[in-house]
Amino acid sequence: MPPKQQQSKADLAKKQKIVEDKTFGLKNKNKSKNVQKYVQNLKQSVQPRPDAAKVDAKKKKEEDKAKEKELNELFKIAVTQPKVPVGVDPKSILCEFFKVGQCAKGFKCKFSHDLNVQRKGEKIDIYSDKRDEETMEDWDQETLEKVVESKKTEYNQNKPTDIVCKYFLDAVEKKQYGWFWACPNGGKNCHYRHALPPGYVLKSQMKALLEEESEKISIEEEIENQRAKVATTTPMTPELFFEWKKKKIEERDANIAAQQAERAKNDRMSGRELFLSNASLFVDDAEAYDVYQREPESYETEQNFEVFLSSPLQEENIGL
């Protein structure tokens, strides 16, 4: 017995064939409204009627979804996605909308929907002590009182030191140090440093550096090796060197002259190049300047004084 779905498809194809047979040969099938109405009624009679319960359930589901969306729009928090720095994968950044349950993009969202992505992407820093970042702002009253009491009794016997903890170094060397590592010397209460000093090189790294350094060869050996690969050689003499140098200078001058000729041809020469190529273009005419002579200062003073005395205001003041 064939499956129910295949049987319904076969019945539907058979009914569709009946509709095509009944409408075959009708005139003005695409023009007459009456004929189109008749064809539409035939198709509706053939097609299975939708289940009313399923239609109501689907309609109710859509209404609930619309109500939920409307409530989210009313009470949503102002959320902005973080800016992605250049060269950083957006999947390594947690989606802010997903964090508050408002992201509707799903797997299409370019940001990550994994709440542990920040912990996965963040690398532990072995050159800084996490306990240095702890301040009084993170303490409660009980912690503060405990710290004050411990400072009184333990200051002399447990002084802070810059010495690196040997357990920390051992864990780093063996690659056992991580987020869940705890110091055997009291955990967070260990008074030794849990950070590598600046420029510190691990033993494993030092071994790799020494091996790499031992494999390197000096520049002199590299030159000799390259010379040994050359089959035909010519002994270098002062005459041969000066001949080679003269040839290089001539090639350079010819190249510069060709470039200047090309620039002059295309009218792209600078003022300096034009002056060096033809200085006669920049010679001024014989009467290209004028000579001005300043009158003596005493003459200007006398003339200004006469103008001052001839003014009506000064004539009244001096009684002229």
Protein Blocks (a to p, Z undefined) as FASTA:
>chain_A
ZZfklmmmmmmmmmmmmmmmmmgoiahklmmmklmmmmmmmmmmmpccddfklmmmmmmm
mmmmmmmmmmmmmmpccdddddddehiafklpccfklmnopafnlmmlmbdcbfklmmmm
pccdfkbcfklmpcfklpcfklmmmmmmmmmmmmmmmcccfbdcfklmmmmmnopacfkl
ccfehpjmpcbdcbdcehiacfklmmmmmmmmmmpccfklmmmmmmmmpmbdcdddfklm
mmmmmmmmmmmmmmmmmmmmmmmmnopacfklmmmmommlmcccfklcccdddddfklmm
mmmmmmmmmpmklmmmnoZZ
